[in-house]
């Protein structure tokens, strides 16, 4: 990774880790689909695909399962202080590609 002097402010904003807040719905779905907290964090940290979530101001991230027969999805919402995990689920097969998430204006400037 680059030294601090060479890293742009935009890149710093993207790489900062926010504390995770888990909703009760997300915890329930993780139990239902047999997903551990560590596995969901791995999907968040290294997604294969990133899309706009179906709820307003949310982002959905995907990583394939180890057996390649399922996809693991996680939907989250960023607030100023934390990243709220809204849902996590398994999708059987390969899901269709949707639109990418909109980038915040302050990152694009």
TIBASE-15308 format. One record per residue: residue in three letters; z, y, x of N, C-alpha, C in turn; residue number from 1. Coordinates in Angstrom, 3 decimals, always signed. Atoms other than C-alpha are relative to their C-alpha. Layout:
<sites>
['Ala', [Z, Y, X], [Z, Y, X], [Z, Y, X], NUM] ...
</sites>
This chain:
<sites>
['Unk', [+0.000, -1.177, +0.838], [+0.000, +0.000, +0.000], [+0.000, +1.244, +0.885], 1] ['Unk', [+0.116, -1.222, -0.768], [-0.567, +3.564, +1.111], [+1.362, +0.645, +0.233], 2] ['Unk', [-1.215, -0.764, -0.266], [+2.071, +5.766, +2.650], [+0.135, +1.094, -1.053], 3] ['Unk', [-0.255, -0.999, +1.031], [+3.683, +8.361, +0.365], [-0.846, +1.261, +0.160], 4] ['Unk', [+0.765, -1.207, -0.241], [+1.789, +11.223, +1.987], [-1.434, -0.099, -0.496], 5] ['Unk', [+1.386, +0.190, +0.398], [-1.575, +9.733, +1.006], [-0.157, -0.355, -1.471], 6] ['Unk', [+0.090, +0.413, +1.385], [-0.729, +8.691, -2.542], [-0.067, +1.225, -0.913], 7] ['Unk', [+0.145, -1.143, +0.889], [-1.921, +11.087, -5.216], [+1.056, -0.027, -1.099], 8] ['Unk', [-0.974, -0.095, +1.088], [+0.321, +12.308, -8.019], [-0.421, -0.849, -1.195], 9] ['Unk', [+0.490, +0.819, +1.109], [-1.890, +10.559, -10.586], [+0.335, -1.473, +0.212], 10] ['Unk', [-0.283, +1.395, -0.311], [-1.463, +7.231, -8.841], [+1.496, -0.278, -0.086], 11] ['Unk', [-1.452, +0.166, +0.103], [+2.300, +7.736, -8.610], [+0.436, -0.161, -1.443], 12] ['Unk', [-0.345, +0.101, +1.419], [+2.464, +8.263, -12.383], [-0.344, -1.378, -0.551], 13] ['Unk', [+0.419, +1.315, +0.490], [+0.576, +5.022, -13.008], [+0.884, -1.124, +0.531], 14] ['Unk', [-0.741, +1.078, -0.629], [+2.699, +2.966, -10.621], [+1.504, +0.048, -0.250], 15] ['Unk', [-1.439, -0.090, +0.219], [+6.142, +4.157, -11.691], [+0.438, -1.029, -1.027], 16] ['Unk', [-0.550, +0.999, +0.898], [+8.269, +1.532, -13.348], [+1.001, +0.661, -0.935], 17] ['Unk', [-0.941, -0.504, +0.987], [+10.030, +2.506, -16.555], [+0.877, -1.152, -0.443], 18] ['Unk', [-0.835, +1.082, +0.535], [+12.966, +0.565, -17.954], [-0.626, -0.561, -1.279], 19] ['Unk', [+0.567, +0.652, +1.179], [+11.951, -1.924, -20.630], [+1.027, -0.061, -1.123], 20] ['Unk', [-0.815, +0.143, +1.205], [+13.345, -1.798, -24.154], [-0.671, -1.056, -0.876], 21] ['Unk', [+0.546, +1.113, +0.777], [+12.878, -4.963, -26.223], [+0.388, +0.168, -1.464], 22] ['Unk', [-0.311, -0.056, +1.423], [+12.596, -4.725, -30.007], [+0.431, -1.383, -0.473], 23] ['Unk', [-0.411, +1.281, +0.570], [+14.134, -7.433, -32.163], [-1.227, -0.829, -0.377], 24] ['Unk', [+1.235, +0.708, +0.349], [+10.623, -8.298, -33.346], [-0.593, -0.695, +1.229], 25] ['Unk', [+0.532, +0.584, -1.235], [+9.495, -8.872, -29.752], [+0.837, -1.203, +0.423], 26] ['Unk', [-0.869, +1.121, -0.363], [+12.515, -11.093, -29.052], [-0.251, -1.206, -0.908], 27] ['Unk', [+0.272, +1.078, +0.947], [+11.825, -13.105, -32.203], [-1.323, -0.689, +0.325], 28] ['Unk', [+1.316, +0.569, -0.306], [+8.147, -13.589, -31.310], [+0.009, -0.766, +1.323], 29] ['Unk', [-0.100, +0.723, -1.268], [+9.032, -14.603, -27.753], [+0.638, -1.368, -0.222], 30] ['Unk', [-0.611, +1.304, +0.330], [+11.306, -17.337, -29.139], [-0.986, -0.874, -0.759], 31] ['Unk', [+0.955, +0.753, +0.813], [+8.647, -18.374, -31.666], [-1.097, -0.637, +0.850], 32] ['Unk', [+1.096, +0.493, -0.824], [+5.929, -18.762, -29.022], [+0.454, -0.608, +1.322], 33] ['Unk', [-0.516, +0.608, -1.225], [+8.193, -20.040, -26.237], [-0.312, +0.791, +1.252], 34] ['Unk', [+0.283, -0.858, -1.147], [+7.663, -17.065, -23.930], [+1.307, +0.516, +0.587], 35] ['Unk', [-1.198, -0.520, -0.651], [+10.283, -16.061, -21.388], [-0.185, +1.493, +0.279], 36] ['Unk', [+0.041, -1.415, -0.343], [+11.164, -12.491, -20.511], [-0.793, +0.214, +1.289], 37] ['Unk', [+0.712, -0.108, -1.270], [+9.836, -13.068, -16.989], [-1.512, -0.145, -0.195], 38] ['Unk', [+1.433, +0.202, +0.242], [+6.477, -14.306, -18.325], [-0.619, +1.236, -0.651], 39] ['Unk', [+0.501, -1.208, +0.642], [+6.071, -11.250, -20.547], [-0.069, +1.140, +1.011], 40] ['Unk', [+0.030, -1.023, -1.042], [+6.951, -8.979, -17.616], [-1.196, -0.200, +0.927], 41] ['Unk', [+1.150, +0.280, -0.861], [+4.262, -10.707, -15.549], [-1.301, +0.425, -0.671], 42] ['Unk', [+1.184, -0.459, +0.733], [+1.688, -10.030, -18.268], [-0.087, +1.524, +0.060], 43] ['Unk', [-0.022, -1.460, -0.078], [+2.768, -6.377, -18.260], [-0.391, +0.500, +1.389], 44] ['Unk', [+0.213, -0.443, -1.380], [+2.641, -6.114, -14.464], [-1.429, -0.272, +0.481], 45] ['Unk', [+1.326, +0.370, -0.498], [-0.710, -7.869, -13.914], [-0.899, -0.475, -1.144], 46] ['Unk', [+0.851, +0.420, +1.113], [-2.861, -7.859, -17.048], [-1.445, -0.238, +0.439], 47] ['Unk', [+1.420, +0.233, -0.221], [-6.382, -9.246, -17.075], [-0.825, +0.967, -0.834], 48] ['Unk', [+0.707, -0.906, +0.901], [-7.385, -7.022, -19.974], [+0.999, +0.968, -0.624], 49] ['Unk', [-0.821, -1.029, +0.626], [-5.982, -3.784, -21.396], [-0.808, +0.614, -1.133], 50] ['Unk', [+0.676, -0.544, +1.169], [-6.864, -2.544, -24.879], [+0.933, +0.923, -0.760], 51] ['Unk', [-0.804, -0.817, +0.896], [-5.699, -0.012, -27.435], [+0.668, -0.932, -1.002], 52] ['Unk', [-0.722, +0.814, +0.960], [-3.038, -1.526, -29.677], [-0.418, +0.321, -1.422], 53] ['Unk', [+0.382, -0.246, +1.392], [-3.482, -1.845, -33.430], [+0.912, +1.027, -0.656], 54] ['Unk', [-0.903, -1.034, +0.496], [-0.459, +0.388, -34.072], [-0.293, +1.302, +0.741], 55] ['Unk', [+0.260, -1.277, -0.675], [-0.709, +4.120, -33.266], [+0.792, +0.146, +1.299], 56] ['Unk', [-0.605, -0.298, -1.298], [+0.053, +5.114, -29.663], [+0.558, -1.233, +0.704], 57] ['Unk', [-0.428, +1.218, -0.681], [+0.376, +1.525, -28.431], [-1.127, -0.520, +0.878], 58] ['Unk', [+0.944, +0.629, -0.922], [-1.313, -0.477, -25.693], [+0.255, -1.501, -0.049], 59] ['Unk', [-0.112, +1.457, -0.029], [-2.002, -4.221, -25.721], [-0.569, -0.499, +1.327], 60] ['Unk', [+0.439, +0.569, -1.273], [-2.281, -6.188, -22.469], [-0.072, -1.517, -0.130], 61] ['Unk', [+0.231, +1.435, +0.105], [-3.501, -9.756, -21.964], [-0.103, -0.615, +1.379], 62] ['Unk', [+0.185, +0.834, -1.185], [-3.292, -12.428, -19.297], [-0.230, -1.424, -0.498], 63] ['Unk', [+0.218, +1.373, +0.448], [-4.644, -15.971, -19.626], [+1.199, -0.878, +0.336], 64] ['Unk', [-1.061, +0.967, -0.279], [-2.150, -18.805, -19.871], [-0.450, -0.903, +1.138], 65] ['Unk', [+0.323, +0.819, -1.167], [-1.990, -21.249, -16.993], [-0.982, -1.121, -0.330], 66] ['Unk', [+0.917, +1.086, +0.357], [-3.892, -23.927, -18.932], [-1.355, +0.507, -0.484], 67] ['Unk', [+1.259, -0.656, +0.378], [-6.700, -21.451, -19.842], [-0.407, -0.269, -1.448], 68] ['Unk', [+0.324, +0.250, +1.405], [-6.590, -22.623, -23.483], [+0.562, +1.087, -0.907], 69] ['Unk', [-0.624, -1.059, +0.770], [-4.497, -19.664, -24.627], [-0.041, +1.302, +0.783], 70] ['Unk', [-0.206, -1.299, -0.615], [-4.146, -15.978, -23.956], [+1.398, +0.473, -0.375], 71] ['Unk', [-1.314, -0.564, +0.266], [-0.759, -14.277, -23.673], [-0.167, +1.504, -0.148], 72] ['Unk', [+0.140, -1.416, +0.314], [-0.603, -10.829, -25.250], [+1.353, +0.662, -0.100], 73] ['Unk', [-1.211, -0.809, +0.148], [+2.000, -8.100, -25.179], [-0.432, +1.392, -0.449], 74] ['Unk', [+0.285, -1.350, +0.472], [+1.964, -4.834, -27.110], [+1.215, +0.874, +0.295], 75] ['Unk', [-1.095, -0.889, -0.355], [+4.029, -1.895, -25.874], [-0.357, +1.439, -0.320], 76] ['Unk', [+0.165, -1.434, +0.218], [+4.544, +1.814, -26.399], [+0.805, +0.725, +1.074], 77] ['Unk', [-0.691, -0.777, -1.027], [+5.402, +4.239, -23.621], [+0.635, +1.231, -0.624], 78] ['Unk', [-0.686, -1.230, +0.365], [+7.987, +6.919, -24.290], [+0.281, +0.745, +1.303], 79] ['Unk', [-0.265, -0.776, -1.211], [+9.165, +9.584, -21.875], [+0.945, -0.714, +0.948], 80] ['Unk', [-1.014, +0.611, -0.845], [+12.084, +7.495, -20.629], [-0.148, -1.500, +0.195], 81] ['Unk', [+0.042, +1.464, -0.078], [+11.178, +3.846, -21.248], [-1.312, -0.541, -0.548], 82] ['Unk', [+1.136, +0.732, +0.568], [+8.514, +1.296, -22.138], [+0.557, -0.963, -1.037], 83] ['Unk', [-0.511, +0.805, +1.111], [+9.203, -0.263, -25.536], [-0.943, -1.167, -0.265], 84] ['Unk', [+0.782, +1.203, +0.271], [+7.991, -3.848, -25.913], [+0.086, -0.266, -1.502], 85] ['Unk', [+0.025, +0.124, +1.443], [+6.920, -4.198, -29.538], [-0.240, -1.445, -0.430], 86] ['Unk', [+0.316, +1.374, +0.389], [+5.462, -7.716, -29.682], [-0.566, -0.760, +1.193], 87] ['Unk', [+0.596, +0.892, -0.999], [+4.418, -10.686, -27.556], [-0.444, -1.253, -0.743], 88] ['Unk', [+0.495, +1.159, +0.723], [+2.289, -13.616, -28.696], [-1.019, -0.767, +0.814], 89] ['Unk', [+1.058, +0.846, -0.564], [-0.059, -16.455, -27.768], [-1.198, +0.060, -0.943], 90] ['Unk', [+1.222, +0.026, +0.786], [-3.656, -16.312, -28.922], [-0.765, -1.259, +0.395], 91] ['Unk', [+0.738, +1.223, -0.358], [-5.468, -19.677, -29.128], [-1.459, +0.321, +0.315], 92] ['Unk', [+1.381, -0.246, -0.383], [-8.797, -19.599, -27.331], [-0.169, +1.332, +0.699], 93] ['Unk', [+0.322, -1.268, -0.639], [-10.473, -16.405, -26.139], [-0.233, +1.034, -1.096], 94] ['Unk', [+0.119, -1.036, +1.020], [-10.105, -13.237, -28.191], [-1.193, +0.908, +0.284], 95] ['Unk', [+1.116, -0.924, -0.220], [-12.972, -10.787, -28.728], [+0.478, +1.278, +0.685], 96] ['Unk', [-0.342, -1.219, -0.741], [-13.036, -7.685, -26.527], [-0.069, +1.185, -0.956], 97] ['Unk', [-0.031, -1.219, +0.808], [-12.047, -4.442, -28.245], [-0.067, +1.201, +0.922], 98] ['Unk', [+0.119, -1.244, -0.765], [-11.896, -0.830, -27.085], [+1.133, +0.165, +1.005], 99] ['Unk', [-1.069, -0.271, -0.985], [-9.983, +0.231, -23.961], [+0.911, +1.098, -0.523], 100] ['Unk', [-0.927, -1.032, +0.469], [-6.934, +2.451, -24.407], [-0.426, +1.384, +0.486], 101] ['Unk', [+0.302, -1.347, -0.493], [-7.334, +6.220, -24.197], [+0.954, +0.378, +1.122], 102] ['Unk', [-0.837, -0.422, -1.119], [-6.055, +7.689, -20.951], [+0.613, +1.352, -0.334], 103] ['Unk', [-0.614, -1.304, +0.241], [-3.567, +10.561, -21.141], [-0.752, +1.107, +0.722], 104] ['Unk', [+0.733, -1.123, -0.577], [-5.114, +13.940, -20.482], [+0.578, +0.460, +1.333], 105] ['Unk', [-0.599, -0.480, -1.252], [-2.608, +14.802, -17.735], [-0.353, -0.894, +1.198], 106] ['Unk', [+0.427, +0.860, -1.096], [-3.770, +11.799, -15.693], [-1.454, +0.246, +0.372], 107] ['Unk', [+1.420, -0.203, -0.239], [-7.435, +12.656, -16.043], [-0.286, +1.356, +0.645], 108] ['Unk', [+0.230, -1.352, -0.535], [-7.048, +16.299, -14.972], [+0.132, +0.047, +1.503], 109] 
</sites>
